Amino acid sequence: MQDDDPQNIKILTVQEVADILRIHRSTVSRYAMAGELKSYVVGNRRLFKDIDVWAFFENQADREYVFGKES
């Protein structure tokens, strides 16, 4: 995984995050507005750092694994 060096961080749009996570744009927006997925509002656009998207993914995957295993 990449470090926090601003030169290595990619800024993503809602659509790009939706494509990466293979979920609908509205789901990305819902996670962001709920504070589950860190985002930044610049003007009228919601943007994401790729490292935040991957951290969110890892957190969701870990939760699913734990909950799935305990059920």
PyMOL CGO cylinders between C-alpha atoms (Angstrom):
from pymol import cmd
from pymol.cgo import CYLINDER

trace = [
    CYLINDER, 0.00, 0.00, 0.00, 1.20, 3.50, -0.65, 0.3, 1, 1, 1, 1, 1, 1,
    CYLINDER, 1.20, 3.50, -0.65, 2.30, 5.97, 1.97, 0.3, 1, 1, 1, 1, 1, 1,
    CYLINDER, 2.30, 5.97, 1.97, 0.80, 9.37, 2.78, 0.3, 1, 1, 1, 1, 1, 1,
    CYLINDER, 0.80, 9.37, 2.78, 3.17, 11.24, 0.45, 0.3, 1, 1, 1, 1, 1, 1,
    CYLINDER, 3.17, 11.24, 0.45, 0.90, 13.72, -1.41, 0.3, 1, 1, 1, 1, 1, 1,
    CYLINDER, 0.90, 13.72, -1.41, 2.77, 12.92, -4.62, 0.3, 1, 1, 1, 1, 1, 1,
    CYLINDER, 2.77, 12.92, -4.62, 1.55, 9.31, -4.46, 0.3, 1, 1, 1, 1, 1, 1,
    CYLINDER, 1.55, 9.31, -4.46, -2.07, 9.89, -3.45, 0.3, 1, 1, 1, 1, 1, 1,
    CYLINDER, -2.07, 9.89, -3.45, -4.70, 9.73, -6.18, 0.3, 1, 1, 1, 1, 1, 1,
    CYLINDER, -4.70, 9.73, -6.18, -7.86, 11.80, -5.91, 0.3, 1, 1, 1, 1, 1, 1,
    CYLINDER, -7.86, 11.80, -5.91, -10.98, 9.93, -7.00, 0.3, 1, 1, 1, 1, 1, 1,
    CYLINDER, -10.98, 9.93, -7.00, -14.52, 10.93, -7.95, 0.3, 1, 1, 1, 1, 1, 1,
    CYLINDER, -14.52, 10.93, -7.95, -17.69, 9.24, -6.71, 0.3, 1, 1, 1, 1, 1, 1,
    CYLINDER, -17.69, 9.24, -6.71, -17.90, 7.31, -9.99, 0.3, 1, 1, 1, 1, 1, 1,
    CYLINDER, -17.90, 7.31, -9.99, -14.29, 6.12, -9.77, 0.3, 1, 1, 1, 1, 1, 1,
    CYLINDER, -14.29, 6.12, -9.77, -14.85, 4.91, -6.19, 0.3, 1, 1, 1, 1, 1, 1,
    CYLINDER, -14.85, 4.91, -6.19, -18.05, 3.16, -7.28, 0.3, 1, 1, 1, 1, 1, 1,
    CYLINDER, -18.05, 3.16, -7.28, -16.14, 1.44, -10.07, 0.3, 1, 1, 1, 1, 1, 1,
    CYLINDER, -16.14, 1.44, -10.07, -13.32, 0.35, -7.74, 0.3, 1, 1, 1, 1, 1, 1,
    CYLINDER, -13.32, 0.35, -7.74, -15.68, -1.02, -5.08, 0.3, 1, 1, 1, 1, 1, 1,
    CYLINDER, -15.68, -1.02, -5.08, -18.19, -2.29, -7.65, 0.3, 1, 1, 1, 1, 1, 1,
    CYLINDER, -18.19, -2.29, -7.65, -21.10, -0.59, -5.95, 0.3, 1, 1, 1, 1, 1, 1,
    CYLINDER, -21.10, -0.59, -5.95, -23.57, 2.06, -7.09, 0.3, 1, 1, 1, 1, 1, 1,
    CYLINDER, -23.57, 2.06, -7.09, -22.69, 5.76, -6.97, 0.3, 1, 1, 1, 1, 1, 1,
    CYLINDER, -22.69, 5.76, -6.97, -25.53, 6.42, -4.53, 0.3, 1, 1, 1, 1, 1, 1,
    CYLINDER, -25.53, 6.42, -4.53, -24.10, 3.80, -2.17, 0.3, 1, 1, 1, 1, 1, 1,
    CYLINDER, -24.10, 3.80, -2.17, -20.73, 5.56, -2.25, 0.3, 1, 1, 1, 1, 1, 1,
    CYLINDER, -20.73, 5.56, -2.25, -22.44, 8.86, -1.47, 0.3, 1, 1, 1, 1, 1, 1,
    CYLINDER, -22.44, 8.86, -1.47, -24.44, 7.29, 1.36, 0.3, 1, 1, 1, 1, 1, 1,
    CYLINDER, -24.44, 7.29, 1.36, -21.29, 5.84, 2.97, 0.3, 1, 1, 1, 1, 1, 1,
    CYLINDER, -21.29, 5.84, 2.97, -19.55, 9.22, 2.60, 0.3, 1, 1, 1, 1, 1, 1,
    CYLINDER, -19.55, 9.22, 2.60, -22.42, 11.26, 4.04, 0.3, 1, 1, 1, 1, 1, 1,
    CYLINDER, -22.42, 11.26, 4.04, -22.71, 8.84, 6.96, 0.3, 1, 1, 1, 1, 1, 1,
    CYLINDER, -22.71, 8.84, 6.96, -19.00, 9.32, 7.69, 0.3, 1, 1, 1, 1, 1, 1,
    CYLINDER, -19.00, 9.32, 7.69, -18.14, 5.68, 7.05, 0.3, 1, 1, 1, 1, 1, 1,
    CYLINDER, -18.14, 5.68, 7.05, -16.05, 6.56, 3.97, 0.3, 1, 1, 1, 1, 1, 1,
    CYLINDER, -16.05, 6.56, 3.97, -13.83, 9.61, 4.39, 0.3, 1, 1, 1, 1, 1, 1,
    CYLINDER, -13.83, 9.61, 4.39, -14.43, 12.22, 1.70, 0.3, 1, 1, 1, 1, 1, 1,
    CYLINDER, -14.43, 12.22, 1.70, -13.71, 15.84, 0.91, 0.3, 1, 1, 1, 1, 1, 1,
    CYLINDER, -13.71, 15.84, 0.91, -16.13, 18.37, -0.55, 0.3, 1, 1, 1, 1, 1, 1,
    CYLINDER, -16.13, 18.37, -0.55, -14.45, 20.76, -2.96, 0.3, 1, 1, 1, 1, 1, 1,
    CYLINDER, -14.45, 20.76, -2.96, -16.93, 23.21, -4.42, 0.3, 1, 1, 1, 1, 1, 1,
    CYLINDER, -16.93, 23.21, -4.42, -19.92, 21.08, -5.30, 0.3, 1, 1, 1, 1, 1, 1,
    CYLINDER, -19.92, 21.08, -5.30, -17.93, 17.87, -5.78, 0.3, 1, 1, 1, 1, 1, 1,
    CYLINDER, -17.93, 17.87, -5.78, -17.28, 15.07, -3.33, 0.3, 1, 1, 1, 1, 1, 1,
    CYLINDER, -17.28, 15.07, -3.33, -13.78, 13.66, -3.75, 0.3, 1, 1, 1, 1, 1, 1,
    CYLINDER, -13.78, 13.66, -3.75, -11.88, 10.80, -2.14, 0.3, 1, 1, 1, 1, 1, 1,
    CYLINDER, -11.88, 10.80, -2.14, -8.25, 9.89, -1.50, 0.3, 1, 1, 1, 1, 1, 1,
    CYLINDER, -8.25, 9.89, -1.50, -7.48, 6.41, -2.81, 0.3, 1, 1, 1, 1, 1, 1,
    CYLINDER, -7.48, 6.41, -2.81, -5.84, 5.46, 0.50, 0.3, 1, 1, 1, 1, 1, 1,
    CYLINDER, -5.84, 5.46, 0.50, -9.10, 6.25, 2.31, 0.3, 1, 1, 1, 1, 1, 1,
    CYLINDER, -9.10, 6.25, 2.31, -11.06, 4.11, -0.15, 0.3, 1, 1, 1, 1, 1, 1,
    CYLINDER, -11.06, 4.11, -0.15, -8.74, 1.12, 0.39, 0.3, 1, 1, 1, 1, 1, 1,
    CYLINDER, -8.74, 1.12, 0.39, -8.86, 1.61, 4.18, 0.3, 1, 1, 1, 1, 1, 1,
    CYLINDER, -8.86, 1.61, 4.18, -12.68, 1.60, 3.97, 0.3, 1, 1, 1, 1, 1, 1,
    CYLINDER, -12.68, 1.60, 3.97, -12.57, -1.56, 1.84, 0.3, 1, 1, 1, 1, 1, 1,
    CYLINDER, -12.57, -1.56, 1.84, -10.26, -3.33, 4.29, 0.3, 1, 1, 1, 1, 1, 1,
    CYLINDER, -10.26, -3.33, 4.29, -12.48, -2.33, 7.20, 0.3, 1, 1, 1, 1, 1, 1,
    CYLINDER, -12.48, -2.33, 7.20, -15.60, -3.61, 5.44, 0.3, 1, 1, 1, 1, 1, 1,
    CYLINDER, -15.60, -3.61, 5.44, -13.88, -6.85, 4.42, 0.3, 1, 1, 1, 1, 1, 1,
    CYLINDER, -13.88, -6.85, 4.42, -12.61, -7.41, 7.98, 0.3, 1, 1, 1, 1, 1, 1,
    CYLINDER, -12.61, -7.41, 7.98, -16.10, -6.80, 9.41, 0.3, 1, 1, 1, 1, 1, 1,
    CYLINDER, -16.10, -6.80, 9.41, -17.71, -9.20, 6.95, 0.3, 1, 1, 1, 1, 1, 1,
    CYLINDER, -17.71, -9.20, 6.95, -15.13, -11.86, 7.75, 0.3, 1, 1, 1, 1, 1, 1,
    CYLINDER, -15.13, -11.86, 7.75, -15.62, -11.51, 11.50, 0.3, 1, 1, 1, 1, 1, 1,
    CYLINDER, -15.62, -11.51, 11.50, -19.41, -11.43, 11.31, 0.3, 1, 1, 1, 1, 1, 1,
    CYLINDER, -19.41, -11.43, 11.31, -19.54, -14.25, 8.76, 0.3, 1, 1, 1, 1, 1, 1,
    CYLINDER, -19.54, -14.25, 8.76, -17.26, -16.44, 10.83, 0.3, 1, 1, 1, 1, 1, 1,
    CYLINDER, -17.26, -16.44, 10.83, -19.16, -15.93, 14.08, 0.3, 1, 1, 1, 1, 1, 1,
    CYLINDER, -19.16, -15.93, 14.08, -22.60, -16.62, 12.60, 0.3, 1, 1, 1, 1, 1, 1,
]
cmd.load_cgo(trace, "trace")
